[in-house]
Amino acid sequence: MNVIEAIKKRRSVREYKDKPVPEDIISKIIKAGVWAPSAHNRQPWSFIVLTNKEKINELSRHIEDRIRKQNPNYKLRDVDDPIFYSAPAVIIICGDASNKWSTIDCSMAAENIVLAATELELGTCFIGRIKYVEQSFLENLGMKKGHQPVIAISLGYPKEMPTAIEREEPCISWVK
Ligand SMILES: Cc1cc2nc3c(=O)[nH]c(=O)nc-3n(C[C@H](O)[C@H](O)[C@H](O)COP(=O)(O)O)c2cc1C
């Protein structure tokens, strides 16, 4: 699969097979992640990988509770796990809080990760709702000191790959 094919094939997957993702595959895609560029090559990212069902559920319930407390009208899907969609693995990408480029750098690593996962026939979904987590929850999961969550990715074998959502024509100002 070439890069443009992977870019177009990637979709947000919100239904996963109940099948674990082997650790070596998760390591491989995270290693693809860290080939992303980063400002001054500081590589300000760190990763928390959850493959334990109970821990994923606990984190999901914690986030759901905090969302509902902060926004009682927030609409979440009516499924068992409306945060990570019962994915067998979750990667939380954290960034150095003192680095002003962290969010951009970690986002680039995140895109590499989802594209590498696509090539390996895995499904992913970016989970911005990780931002609702309490810092201490992630510290208890071993988050690197001085880091904070940027984005999470749910990961697993898709029940099916959703069809593409068409994109708008890009607004381009050509200056020739
Ligand atoms: C920064 C960011 C945060 C996102 N957070 C969530 C999320 O918390 N839950 C979710 O189901 N999808 C989330 N998404 C997925 C978007 O809804 C999805 O990418 C968009 O609808 C386009 O669909 P596609 O990914 O299938 O192309 C997020 C995407 C991005 C880029």
The ligand as a Tripos MOL2 file, in Angstrom:
@<TRIPOS>MOLECULE
LIG
   31    33     1     0     0
SMALL
NO_CHARGES

@<TRIPOS>ATOM
      1 C1         -8.2220   15.8390   17.0630 C.3       1 LIG1
      2 C2         -9.3080   14.8310   16.8200 C.ar      1 LIG1
      3 C3        -10.0880   14.3930   17.8870 C.ar      1 LIG1
      4 C4        -11.0720   13.4360   17.6740 C.ar      1 LIG1
      5 N1        -11.7720   12.9510   18.7510 N.ar      1 LIG1
      6 C5        -12.6950   11.9900   18.5690 C.ar      1 LIG1
      7 C6        -13.3430   11.4070   19.7030 C.ar      1 LIG1
      8 O1        -13.0850   11.7370   20.8710 O.2       1 LIG1
      9 N2        -14.2610   10.4300   19.4660 N.ar      1 LIG1
     10 C7        -14.5640    9.9960   18.1940 C.ar      1 LIG1
     11 O2        -15.3890    9.1140   18.0470 O.2       1 LIG1
     12 N3        -13.9310   10.5260   17.0990 N.ar      1 LIG1
     13 C8        -13.0070   11.4920   17.2660 C.ar      1 LIG1
     14 N4        -12.3170   11.9960   16.1800 N.ar      1 LIG1
     15 C9        -12.5730   11.4490   14.8320 C.3       1 LIG1
     16 C10       -13.3250   12.4320   13.9040 C.3       1 LIG1
     17 O3        -14.6730   12.4920   14.2800 O.3       1 LIG1
     18 C11       -13.1630   11.9190   12.4510 C.3       1 LIG1
     19 O4        -11.7970   11.9310   12.1080 O.3       1 LIG1
     20 C12       -13.9330   12.7620   11.4270 C.3       1 LIG1
     21 O5        -15.3060   12.6600   11.6510 O.3       1 LIG1
     22 C13       -13.6290   12.3340    9.9850 C.3       1 LIG1
     23 O6        -13.9140   10.9700    9.7950 O.3       1 LIG1
     24 P1        -12.7860    9.9410    9.3010 P.3       1 LIG1
     25 O7        -11.7090    9.9130   10.3920 O.co2     1 LIG1
     26 O8        -13.4550    8.6050    9.1610 O.co2     1 LIG1
     27 O9        -12.2060   10.4270    8.0180 O.co2     1 LIG1
     28 C14       -11.3200   12.9330   16.3650 C.ar      1 LIG1
     29 C15       -10.5220   13.3920   15.3050 C.ar      1 LIG1
     30 C16        -9.5250   14.2980   15.5300 C.ar      1 LIG1
     31 C17        -8.6520   14.7230   14.3770 C.3       1 LIG1
@<TRIPOS>BOND
     1     1     2 1
     2     2     3 ar
     3     2    30 ar
     4     3     4 ar
     5     4     5 ar
     6     4    28 ar
     7     5     6 ar
     8     6     7 ar
     9     6    13 1
    10     7     8 2
    11     7     9 ar
    12     9    10 ar
    13    10    11 2
    14    10    12 ar
    15    12    13 ar
    16    13    14 ar
    17    14    15 1
    18    14    28 ar
    19    15    16 1
    20    16    17 1
    21    16    18 1
    22    18    19 1
    23    18    20 1
    24    20    21 1
    25    20    22 1
    26    22    23 1
    27    23    24 1
    28    24    25 2
    29    24    26 1
    30    24    27 1
    31    28    29 ar
    32    29    30 ar
    33    30    31 1
@<TRIPOS>SUBSTRUCTURE
     1 LIG1         1 GROUP 0 **** ****
